[in-house]
C-alpha cells in the first residue's frame, strides 16, 4: 500500500476523540497506538488485542507520527 493510501487511514473528526487523530474514524487514537508501541507492545499483540484494527492502521500511525515530526520544530528541555 502506498504511503498516501496508508496516511488516509488517519482521520480527524471533532465528534471522535475530541478531534484528535484517530484510525478510520474509530475510537483508537494515534497517540494511544504509539504509546502501546513505545511501551513494548508489538504490532501482532495490538492486532490480537484490538481485532478491528489492521496492520495498515498501525503503519499509518507510524507514518503520521513521522510526518508530524518532520513538519514541526522539536525542542528538548532540560
PDB file of N, CA, C and O in Angstrom:
ATOM      1  N   UNK A   1       0.851  -1.177   0.000  1.00  0.00           N
ATOM      2  CA  UNK A   1       0.000   0.000   0.000  1.00  0.00           C
ATOM      3  C   UNK A   1       0.899   1.243   0.000  1.00  0.00           C
ATOM      4  O   UNK A   1       1.858   1.311   0.768  1.00  0.00           O
ATOM      5  N   UNK A   2       0.596   2.212  -0.847  1.00  0.00           N
ATOM      6  CA  UNK A   2       1.392   3.427  -0.960  1.00  0.00           C
ATOM      7  C   UNK A   2       1.243   4.284   0.296  1.00  0.00           C
ATOM      8  O   UNK A   2       0.225   4.222   0.986  1.00  0.00           O
ATOM      9  N   UNK A   3       2.281   5.092   0.582  1.00  0.00           N
ATOM     10  CA  UNK A   3       2.253   5.936   1.767  1.00  0.00           C
ATOM     11  C   UNK A   3       1.042   6.860   1.774  1.00  0.00           C
ATOM     12  O   UNK A   3       0.463   7.113   2.830  1.00  0.00           O
ATOM     13  N   UNK A   4       0.654   7.367   0.606  1.00  0.00           N
ATOM     14  CA  UNK A   4      -0.503   8.262   0.535  1.00  0.00           C
ATOM     15  C   UNK A   4      -1.776   7.529   0.937  1.00  0.00           C
ATOM     16  O   UNK A   4      -2.643   8.096   1.600  1.00  0.00           O
ATOM     17  N   UNK A   5      -1.884   6.268   0.533  1.00  0.00           N
ATOM     18  CA  UNK A   5      -3.055   5.472   0.901  1.00  0.00           C
ATOM     19  C   UNK A   5      -3.032   5.132   2.384  1.00  0.00           C
ATOM     20  O   UNK A   5      -4.073   5.143   3.042  1.00  0.00           O
ATOM     21  N   UNK A   6      -1.859   4.833   2.908  1.00  0.00           N
ATOM     22  CA  UNK A   6      -1.717   4.497   4.325  1.00  0.00           C
ATOM     23  C   UNK A   6      -2.171   5.673   5.184  1.00  0.00           C
ATOM     24  O   UNK A   6      -2.969   5.500   6.105  1.00  0.00           O
ATOM     25  N   UNK A   7      -1.672   6.849   4.889  1.00  0.00           N
ATOM     26  CA  UNK A   7      -1.964   8.012   5.722  1.00  0.00           C
ATOM     27  C   UNK A   7      -3.448   8.379   5.689  1.00  0.00           C
ATOM     28  O   UNK A   7      -3.942   9.024   6.614  1.00  0.00           O
ATOM     29  N   UNK A   8      -4.163   7.978   4.641  1.00  0.00           N
ATOM     30  CA  UNK A   8      -5.594   8.288   4.571  1.00  0.00           C
ATOM     31  C   UNK A   8      -6.394   7.526   5.623  1.00  0.00           C
ATOM     32  O   UNK A   8      -7.564   7.836   5.848  1.00  0.00           O
ATOM     33  N   UNK A   9      -5.793   6.548   6.260  1.00  0.00           N
ATOM     34  CA  UNK A   9      -6.459   5.813   7.339  1.00  0.00           C
ATOM     35  C   UNK A   9      -6.560   6.652   8.608  1.00  0.00           C
ATOM     36  O   UNK A   9      -7.358   6.343   9.492  1.00  0.00           O
ATOM     37  N   UNK A  10      -5.764   7.701   8.703  1.00  0.00           N
ATOM     38  CA  UNK A  10      -5.800   8.585   9.866  1.00  0.00           C
ATOM     39  C   UNK A  10      -6.847   9.657   9.609  1.00  0.00           C
ATOM     40  O   UNK A  10      -6.801  10.363   8.602  1.00  0.00           O
ATOM     41  N   UNK A  11      -7.786   9.766  10.531  1.00  0.00           N
ATOM     42  CA  UNK A  11      -8.884  10.713  10.376  1.00  0.00           C
ATOM     43  C   UNK A  11      -8.927  11.672  11.558  1.00  0.00           C
ATOM     44  O   UNK A  11      -8.487  11.354  12.663  1.00  0.00           O
ATOM     45  N   UNK A  12      -9.463  12.842  11.292  1.00  0.00           N
ATOM     46  CA  UNK A  12      -9.673  13.834  12.349  1.00  0.00           C
ATOM     47  C   UNK A  12     -11.131  14.253  12.257  1.00  0.00           C
ATOM     48  O   UNK A  12     -11.570  14.838  11.267  1.00  0.00           O
ATOM     49  N   UNK A  13     -11.861  13.942  13.304  1.00  0.00           N
ATOM     50  CA  UNK A  13     -13.292  14.189  13.347  1.00  0.00           C
ATOM     51  C   UNK A  13     -13.608  14.778  14.714  1.00  0.00           C
ATOM     52  O   UNK A  13     -13.321  14.158  15.738  1.00  0.00           O
ATOM     53  N   UNK A  14     -14.190  15.955  14.739  1.00  0.00           N
ATOM     54  CA  UNK A  14     -14.498  16.623  16.009  1.00  0.00           C
ATOM     55  C   UNK A  14     -15.399  15.794  16.909  1.00  0.00           C
ATOM     56  O   UNK A  14     -15.401  15.989  18.124  1.00  0.00           O
ATOM     57  N   UNK A  15     -16.156  14.884  16.344  1.00  0.00           N
ATOM     58  CA  UNK A  15     -17.076  14.063  17.127  1.00  0.00           C
ATOM     59  C   UNK A  15     -16.438  12.783  17.659  1.00  0.00           C
ATOM     60  O   UNK A  15     -17.077  12.030  18.393  1.00  0.00           O
ATOM     61  N   UNK A  16     -15.196  12.538  17.298  1.00  0.00           N
ATOM     62  CA  UNK A  16     -14.495  11.340  17.751  1.00  0.00           C
ATOM     63  C   UNK A  16     -13.196  11.761  18.421  1.00  0.00           C
ATOM     64  O   UNK A  16     -12.351  12.412  17.807  1.00  0.00           O
ATOM     65  N   UNK A  17     -13.045  11.387  19.672  1.00  0.00           N
ATOM     66  CA  UNK A  17     -11.851  11.715  20.469  1.00  0.00           C
ATOM     67  C   UNK A  17     -11.571  13.212  20.499  1.00  0.00           C
ATOM     68  O   UNK A  17     -10.414  13.630  20.550  1.00  0.00           O
ATOM     69  N   UNK A  18     -12.618  14.011  20.467  1.00  0.00           N
ATOM     70  CA  UNK A  18     -12.498  15.475  20.546  1.00  0.00           C
ATOM     71  C   UNK A  18     -11.595  16.049  19.459  1.00  0.00           C
ATOM     72  O   UNK A  18     -10.913  17.050  19.676  1.00  0.00           O
ATOM     73  N   UNK A  19     -11.594  15.421  18.305  1.00  0.00           N
ATOM     74  CA  UNK A  19     -10.821  15.933  17.178  1.00  0.00           C
ATOM     75  C   UNK A  19      -9.373  15.493  17.137  1.00  0.00           C
ATOM     76  O   UNK A  19      -8.614  15.948  16.280  1.00  0.00           O
ATOM     77  N   UNK A  20      -8.971  14.613  18.048  1.00  0.00           N
ATOM     78  CA  UNK A  20      -7.608  14.093  17.995  1.00  0.00           C
ATOM     79  C   UNK A  20      -7.505  13.093  16.841  1.00  0.00           C
ATOM     80  O   UNK A  20      -8.498  12.448  16.506  1.00  0.00           O
ATOM     81  N   UNK A  21      -6.343  12.952  16.235  1.00  0.00           N
ATOM     82  CA  UNK A  21      -6.179  11.978  15.147  1.00  0.00           C
ATOM     83  C   UNK A  21      -6.513  10.564  15.614  1.00  0.00           C
ATOM     84  O   UNK A  21      -6.050  10.110  16.661  1.00  0.00           O
ATOM     85  N   UNK A  22      -7.324   9.886  14.814  1.00  0.00           N
ATOM     86  CA  UNK A  22      -7.718   8.519  15.136  1.00  0.00           C
ATOM     87  C   UNK A  22      -7.606   7.656  13.886  1.00  0.00           C
ATOM     88  O   UNK A  22      -7.316   8.145  12.794  1.00  0.00           O
ATOM     89  N   UNK A  23      -7.840   6.383  14.071  1.00  0.00           N
ATOM     90  CA  UNK A  23      -7.737   5.427  12.975  1.00  0.00           C
ATOM     91  C   UNK A  23      -9.123   5.185  12.393  1.00  0.00           C
ATOM     92  O   UNK A  23     -10.023   4.719  13.092  1.00  0.00           O
ATOM     93  N   UNK A  24      -9.293   5.500  11.120  1.00  0.00           N
ATOM     94  CA  UNK A  24     -10.517   5.220  10.355  1.00  0.00           C
ATOM     95  C   UNK A  24     -11.793   5.615  11.083  1.00  0.00           C
ATOM     96  O   UNK A  24     -12.784   4.886  11.042  1.00  0.00           O
ATOM     97  N   UNK A  25     -11.774   6.759  11.745  1.00  0.00           N
ATOM     98  CA  UNK A  25     -12.937   7.248  12.494  1.00  0.00           C
ATOM     99  C   UNK A  25     -13.385   6.293  13.592  1.00  0.00           C
ATOM    100  O   UNK A  25     -14.528   6.353  14.044  1.00  0.00           O
ATOM    101  N   UNK A  26     -12.491   5.420  14.017  1.00  0.00           N
ATOM    102  CA  UNK A  26     -12.753   4.558  15.166  1.00  0.00           C
ATOM    103  C   UNK A  26     -12.215   5.263  16.403  1.00  0.00           C
ATOM    104  O   UNK A  26     -11.526   6.276  16.282  1.00  0.00           O
ATOM    105  N   UNK A  27     -12.504   4.769  17.537  1.00  0.00           N
ATOM    106  CA  UNK A  27     -12.040   5.407  18.773  1.00  0.00           C
ATOM    107  C   UNK A  27     -10.675   4.875  19.215  1.00  0.00           C
ATOM    108  O   UNK A  27     -10.447   4.595  20.392  1.00  0.00           O
ATOM    109  N   UNK A  28      -9.794   4.748  18.258  1.00  0.00           N
ATOM    110  CA  UNK A  28      -8.397   4.390  18.535  1.00  0.00           C
ATOM    111  C   UNK A  28      -7.558   5.594  18.174  1.00  0.00           C
ATOM    112  O   UNK A  28      -7.381   5.908  16.997  1.00  0.00           O
ATOM    113  N   UNK A  29      -7.040   6.272  19.189  1.00  0.00           N
ATOM    114  CA  UNK A  29      -6.210   7.439  18.946  1.00  0.00           C
ATOM    115  C   UNK A  29      -4.829   7.042  18.456  1.00  0.00           C
ATOM    116  O   UNK A  29      -4.256   6.047  18.899  1.00  0.00           O
ATOM    117  N   UNK A  30      -4.310   7.834  17.540  1.00  0.00           N
ATOM    118  CA  UNK A  30      -2.945   7.603  17.062  1.00  0.00           C
ATOM    119  C   UNK A  30      -1.986   7.631  18.250  1.00  0.00           C
ATOM    120  O   UNK A  30      -1.089   6.794  18.344  1.00  0.00           O
ATOM    121  N   UNK A  31      -2.173   8.590  19.154  1.00  0.00           N
ATOM    122  CA  UNK A  31      -1.283   8.685  20.308  1.00  0.00           C
ATOM    123  C   UNK A  31      -1.347   7.439  21.187  1.00  0.00           C
ATOM    124  O   UNK A  31      -0.334   7.030  21.755  1.00  0.00           O
ATOM    125  N   UNK A  32      -2.520   6.838  21.304  1.00  0.00           N
ATOM    126  CA  UNK A  32      -2.638   5.621  22.110  1.00  0.00           C
ATOM    127  C   UNK A  32      -1.868   4.460  21.484  1.00  0.00           C
ATOM    128  O   UNK A  32      -1.159   3.729  22.175  1.00  0.00           O
ATOM    129  N   UNK A  33      -2.012   4.302  20.186  1.00  0.00           N
ATOM    130  CA  UNK A  33      -1.309   3.216  19.496  1.00  0.00           C
ATOM    131  C   UNK A  33       0.195   3.420  19.607  1.00  0.00           C
ATOM    132  O   UNK A  33       0.938   2.469  19.850  1.00  0.00           O
ATOM    133  N   UNK A  34       0.644   4.657  19.429  1.00  0.00           N
ATOM    134  CA  UNK A  34       2.073   4.936  19.553  1.00  0.00           C
ATOM    135  C   UNK A  34       2.568   4.673  20.966  1.00  0.00           C
ATOM    136  O   UNK A  34       3.687   4.195  21.155  1.00  0.00           O
ATOM    137  N   UNK A  35       1.747   4.980  21.955  1.00  0.00           N
ATOM    138  CA  UNK A  35       2.128   4.712  23.350  1.00  0.00           C
ATOM    139  C   UNK A  35       2.266   3.214  23.609  1.00  0.00           C
ATOM    140  O   UNK A  35       3.195   2.779  24.289  1.00  0.00           O
ATOM    141  N   UNK A  36       1.340   2.430  23.064  1.00  0.00           N
ATOM    142  CA  UNK A  36       1.459   0.976  23.199  1.00  0.00           C
ATOM    143  C   UNK A  36       2.771   0.480  22.593  1.00  0.00           C
ATOM    144  O   UNK A  36       3.482  -0.319  23.201  1.00  0.00           O
ATOM    145  N   UNK A  37       3.082   0.961  21.393  1.00  0.00           N
ATOM    146  CA  UNK A  37       4.312   0.525  20.732  1.00  0.00           C
ATOM    147  C   UNK A  37       5.543   0.971  21.517  1.00  0.00           C
ATOM    148  O   UNK A  37       6.496   0.208  21.672  1.00  0.00           O
ATOM    149  N   UNK A  38       5.521   2.204  22.009  1.00  0.00           N
ATOM    150  CA  UNK A  38       6.648   2.709  22.799  1.00  0.00           C
ATOM    151  C   UNK A  38       6.814   1.929  24.096  1.00  0.00           C
ATOM    152  O   UNK A  38       7.922   1.802  24.617  1.00  0.00           O
ATOM    153  N   UNK A  39       5.710   1.409  24.610  1.00  0.00           N
ATOM    154  CA  UNK A  39       5.746   0.627  25.842  1.00  0.00           C
ATOM    155  C   UNK A  39       6.179  -0.815  25.654  1.00  0.00           C
ATOM    156  O   UNK A  39       6.281  -1.573  26.619  1.00  0.00           O
ATOM    157  N   UNK A  40       6.432  -1.190  24.409  1.00  0.00           N
ATOM    158  CA  UNK A  40       6.939  -2.533  24.158  1.00  0.00           C
ATOM    159  C   UNK A  40       5.968  -3.489  23.505  1.00  0.00           C
ATOM    160  O   UNK A  40       6.342  -4.610  23.161  1.00  0.00           O
ATOM    161  N   UNK A  41       4.725  -3.069  23.326  1.00  0.00           N
ATOM    162  CA  UNK A  41       3.788  -3.944  22.622  1.00  0.00           C
ATOM    163  C   UNK A  41       4.226  -4.111  21.174  1.00  0.00           C
ATOM    164  O   UNK A  41       4.811  -3.200  20.587  1.00  0.00           O
ATOM    165  N   UNK A  42       3.949  -5.245  20.613  1.00  0.00           N
ATOM    166  CA  UNK A  42       4.257  -5.495  19.206  1.00  0.00           C
ATOM    167  C   UNK A  42       3.016  -5.231  18.358  1.00  0.00           C
ATOM    168  O   UNK A  42       1.899  -5.156  18.869  1.00  0.00           O
ATOM    169  N   UNK A  43       3.234  -5.094  17.081  1.00  0.00           N
ATOM    170  CA  UNK A  43       2.112  -4.936  16.156  1.00  0.00           C
ATOM    171  C   UNK A  43       1.188  -6.139  16.286  1.00  0.00           C
ATOM    172  O   UNK A  43      -0.033  -5.991  16.330  1.00  0.00           O
ATOM    173  N   UNK A  44       1.768  -7.316  16.345  1.00  0.00           N
ATOM    174  CA  UNK A  44       0.972  -8.539  16.446  1.00  0.00           C
ATOM    175  C   UNK A  44       0.110  -8.549  17.704  1.00  0.00           C
ATOM    176  O   UNK A  44      -1.055  -8.945  17.657  1.00  0.00           O
ATOM    177  N   UNK A  45       0.679  -8.113  18.832  1.00  0.00           N
ATOM    178  CA  UNK A  45      -0.102  -8.116  20.075  1.00  0.00           C
ATOM    179  C   UNK A  45      -1.238  -7.093  20.013  1.00  0.00           C
ATOM    180  O   UNK A  45      -2.319  -7.336  20.551  1.00  0.00           O
ATOM    181  N   UNK A  46      -1.002  -5.958  19.366  1.00  0.00           N
ATOM    182  CA  UNK A  46      -2.065  -4.960  19.221  1.00  0.00           C
ATOM    183  C   UNK A  46      -3.182  -5.477  18.322  1.00  0.00           C
ATOM    184  O   UNK A  46      -4.360  -5.250  18.596  1.00  0.00           O
ATOM    185  N   UNK A  47      -2.813  -6.168  17.257  1.00  0.00           N
ATOM    186  CA  UNK A  47      -3.828  -6.716  16.353  1.00  0.00           C
ATOM    187  C   UNK A  47      -4.668  -7.791  17.037  1.00  0.00           C
ATOM    188  O   UNK A  47      -5.854  -7.935  16.744  1.00  0.00           O
ATOM    189  N   UNK A  48      -4.059  -8.539  17.941  1.00  0.00           N
ATOM    190  CA  UNK A  48      -4.815  -9.543  18.701  1.00  0.00           C
ATOM    191  C   UNK A  48      -5.722  -8.876  19.727  1.00  0.00           C
ATOM    192  O   UNK A  48      -6.864  -9.295  19.920  1.00  0.00           O
ATOM    193  N   UNK A  49      -5.212  -7.841  20.381  1.00  0.00           N
ATOM    194  CA  UNK A  49      -5.982  -7.150  21.414  1.00  0.00           C
ATOM    195  C   UNK A  49      -7.153  -6.364  20.833  1.00  0.00           C
ATOM    196  O   UNK A  49      -8.223  -6.288  21.436  1.00  0.00           O
ATOM    197  N   UNK A  50      -6.935  -5.780  19.653  1.00  0.00           N
ATOM    198  CA  UNK A  50      -7.947  -4.944  19.003  1.00  0.00           C
ATOM    199  C   UNK A  50      -8.245  -5.519  17.615  1.00  0.00           C
ATOM    200  O   UNK A  50      -7.685  -5.055  16.622  1.00  0.00           O
ATOM    201  N   UNK A  51      -9.118  -6.520  17.540  1.00  0.00           N
ATOM    202  CA  UNK A  51      -9.327  -7.252  16.289  1.00  0.00           C
ATOM    203  C   UNK A  51      -9.883  -6.424  15.132  1.00  0.00           C
ATOM    204  O   UNK A  51      -9.788  -6.848  13.980  1.00  0.00           O
ATOM    205  N   UNK A  52     -10.456  -5.265  15.406  1.00  0.00           N
ATOM    206  CA  UNK A  52     -10.952  -4.446  14.295  1.00  0.00           C
ATOM    207  C   UNK A  52      -9.862  -3.579  13.673  1.00  0.00           C
ATOM    208  O   UNK A  52     -10.113  -2.881  12.691  1.00  0.00           O
ATOM    209  N   UNK A  53      -8.644  -3.618  14.239  1.00  0.00           N
ATOM    210  CA  UNK A  53      -7.517  -2.921  13.623  1.00  0.00           C
ATOM    211  C   UNK A  53      -6.839  -3.830  12.606  1.00  0.00           C
ATOM    212  O   UNK A  53      -6.911  -5.056  12.693  1.00  0.00           O
ATOM    213  N   UNK A  54      -6.183  -3.199  11.647  1.00  0.00           N
ATOM    214  CA  UNK A  54      -5.433  -3.918  10.618  1.00  0.00           C
ATOM    215  C   UNK A  54      -3.984  -3.467  10.659  1.00  0.00           C
ATOM    216  O   UNK A  54      -3.675  -2.383  11.155  1.00  0.00           O
ATOM    217  N   UNK A  55      -3.106  -4.295  10.142  1.00  0.00           N
ATOM    218  CA  UNK A  55      -1.687  -3.982  10.118  1.00  0.00           C
ATOM    219  C   UNK A  55      -1.447  -2.591   9.508  1.00  0.00           C
ATOM    220  O   UNK A  55      -0.611  -1.833   9.999  1.00  0.00           O
ATOM    221  N   UNK A  56      -2.171  -2.268   8.458  1.00  0.00           N
ATOM    222  CA  UNK A  56      -2.006  -0.976   7.793  1.00  0.00           C
ATOM    223  C   UNK A  56      -2.382   0.189   8.706  1.00  0.00           C
ATOM    224  O   UNK A  56      -1.866   1.293   8.531  1.00  0.00           O
ATOM    225  N   UNK A  57      -3.268  -0.035   9.673  1.00  0.00           N
ATOM    226  CA  UNK A  57      -3.632   1.013  10.628  1.00  0.00           C
ATOM    227  C   UNK A  57      -2.429   1.376  11.502  1.00  0.00           C
ATOM    228  O   UNK A  57      -2.170   2.549  11.769  1.00  0.00           O
ATOM    229  N   UNK A  58      -1.710   0.359  11.937  1.00  0.00           N
ATOM    230  CA  UNK A  58      -0.525   0.596  12.770  1.00  0.00           C
ATOM    231  C   UNK A  58       0.540   1.315  11.939  1.00  0.00           C
ATOM    232  O   UNK A  58       1.171   2.259  12.415  1.00  0.00           O
ATOM    233  N   UNK A  59       0.734   0.870  10.713  1.00  0.00           N
ATOM    234  CA  UNK A  59       1.686   1.534   9.820  1.00  0.00           C
ATOM    235  C   UNK A  59       1.285   2.989   9.606  1.00  0.00           C
ATOM    236  O   UNK A  59       2.143   3.869   9.551  1.00  0.00           O
ATOM    237  N   UNK A  60      -0.008   3.241   9.484  1.00  0.00           N
ATOM    238  CA  UNK A  60      -0.494   4.605   9.280  1.00  0.00           C
ATOM    239  C   UNK A  60      -0.165   5.490  10.481  1.00  0.00           C
ATOM    240  O   UNK A  60       0.185   6.659  10.313  1.00  0.00           O
ATOM    241  N   UNK A  61      -0.273   4.947  11.678  1.00  0.00           N
ATOM    242  CA  UNK A  61       0.077   5.714  12.879  1.00  0.00           C
ATOM    243  C   UNK A  61       1.547   6.109  12.859  1.00  0.00           C
ATOM    244  O   UNK A  61       1.902   7.244  13.175  1.00  0.00           O
ATOM    245  N   UNK A  62       2.387   5.166  12.488  1.00  0.00           N
ATOM    246  CA  UNK A  62       3.823   5.451  12.425  1.00  0.00           C
ATOM    247  C   UNK A  62       4.137   6.476  11.340  1.00  0.00           C
ATOM    248  O   UNK A  62       4.950   7.375  11.552  1.00  0.00           O
ATOM    249  N   UNK A  63       3.507   6.348  10.195  1.00  0.00           N
ATOM    250  CA  UNK A  63       3.715   7.294   9.103  1.00  0.00           C
ATOM    251  C   UNK A  63       3.215   8.683   9.496  1.00  0.00           C
ATOM    252  O   UNK A  63       3.866   9.685   9.202  1.00  0.00           O
ATOM    253  N   UNK A  64       2.081   8.740  10.149  1.00  0.00           N
ATOM    254  CA  UNK A  64       1.523  10.018  10.606  1.00  0.00           C
ATOM    255  C   UNK A  64       2.487  10.691  11.583  1.00  0.00           C
ATOM    256  O   UNK A  64       2.772  11.883  11.461  1.00  0.00           O
ATOM    257  N   UNK A  65       2.984   9.923  12.550  1.00  0.00           N
ATOM    258  CA  UNK A  65       3.931  10.473  13.526  1.00  0.00           C
ATOM    259  C   UNK A  65       5.192  10.980  12.834  1.00  0.00           C
ATOM    260  O   UNK A  65       5.710  12.041  13.180  1.00  0.00           O
ATOM    261  N   UNK A  66       5.676  10.233  11.873  1.00  0.00           N
ATOM    262  CA  UNK A  66       6.865  10.640  11.125  1.00  0.00           C
ATOM    263  C   UNK A  66       6.629  11.963  10.399  1.00  0.00           C
ATOM    264  O   UNK A  66       7.480  12.852  10.427  1.00  0.00           O
ATOM    265  N   UNK A  67       5.475  12.089   9.754  1.00  0.00           N
ATOM    266  CA  UNK A  67       5.154  13.327   9.042  1.00  0.00           C
ATOM    267  C   UNK A  67       5.020  14.499  10.002  1.00  0.00           C
ATOM    268  O   UNK A  67       5.447  15.607   9.678  1.00  0.00           O
ATOM    269  N   UNK A  68       4.441  14.281  11.168  1.00  0.00           N
ATOM    270  CA  UNK A  68       4.270  15.362  12.139  1.00  0.00           C
ATOM    271  C   UNK A  68       5.622  15.845  12.672  1.00  0.00           C
ATOM    272  O   UNK A  68       5.848  17.046  12.819  1.00  0.00           O
ATOM    273  N   UNK A  69       6.509  14.903  12.955  1.00  0.00           N
ATOM    274  CA  UNK A  69       7.829  15.276  13.456  1.00  0.00           C
ATOM    275  C   UNK A  69       8.606  16.049  12.395  1.00  0.00           C
ATOM    276  O   UNK A  69       9.298  17.017  12.710  1.00  0.00           O
ATOM    277  N   UNK A  70       8.494  15.631  11.162  1.00  0.00           N
ATOM    278  CA  UNK A  70       9.205  16.312  10.068  1.00  0.00           C
ATOM    279  C   UNK A  70       8.661  17.719   9.811  1.00  0.00           C
ATOM    280  O   UNK A  70       9.390  18.589   9.335  1.00  0.00           O
ATOM    281  N   UNK A  71       7.395  17.942  10.122  1.00  0.00           N
ATOM    282  CA  UNK A  71       6.789  19.224   9.802  1.00  0.00           C
ATOM    283  C   UNK A  71       6.866  20.244  10.941  1.00  0.00           C
ATOM    284  O   UNK A  71       6.491  21.402  10.754  1.00  0.00           O
ATOM    285  N   UNK A  72       7.340  19.836  12.097  1.00  0.00           N
ATOM    286  CA  UNK A  72       7.384  20.718  13.259  1.00  0.00           C
ATOM    287  C   UNK A  72       8.801  20.792  13.817  1.00  0.00           C
ATOM    288  O   UNK A  72       9.589  19.855  13.691  1.00  0.00           O
ATOM    289  N   UNK A  73       9.103  21.931  14.436  1.00  0.00           N
ATOM    290  CA  UNK A  73      10.357  22.043  15.173  1.00  0.00           C
ATOM    291  C   UNK A  73      10.166  21.396  16.525  1.00  0.00           C
ATOM    292  O   UNK A  73       9.137  21.586  17.172  1.00  0.00           O
ATOM    293  N   UNK A  74      11.135  20.648  16.946  1.00  0.00           N
ATOM    294  CA  UNK A  74      11.069  19.966  18.227  1.00  0.00           C
ATOM    295  C   UNK A  74      12.217  20.484  19.083  1.00  0.00           C
ATOM    296  O   UNK A  74      13.371  20.504  18.655  1.00  0.00           O
ATOM    297  N   UNK A  75      11.883  20.901  20.294  1.00  0.00           N
ATOM    298  CA  UNK A  75      12.881  21.419  21.213  1.00  0.00           C
ATOM    299  C   UNK A  75      12.886  20.553  22.465  1.00  0.00           C
ATOM    300  O   UNK A  75      11.838  20.280  23.051  1.00  0.00           O
ATOM    301  N   UNK A  76      14.059  20.131  22.860  1.00  0.00           N
ATOM    302  CA  UNK A  76      14.193  19.358  24.084  1.00  0.00           C
ATOM    303  C   UNK A  76      14.432  20.314  25.223  1.00  0.00           C
ATOM    304  O   UNK A  76      15.174  21.286  25.077  1.00  0.00           O
ATOM    305  N   UNK A  77      13.807  20.049  26.369  1.00  0.00           N
ATOM    306  CA  UNK A  77      14.022  20.868  27.544  1.00  0.00           C
ATOM    307  C   UNK A  77      14.786  20.054  28.563  1.00  0.00           C
ATOM    308  O   UNK A  77      14.755  18.823  28.563  1.00  0.00           O
ATOM    309  N   UNK A  78      15.470  20.770  29.427  1.00  0.00           N
ATOM    310  CA  UNK A  78      16.292  20.094  30.447  1.00  0.00           C
ATOM    311  C   UNK A  78      15.465  19.482  31.513  1.00  0.00           C
ATOM    312  O   UNK A  78      16.003  18.879  32.442  1.00  0.00           O
TER     313      UNK A  78
END
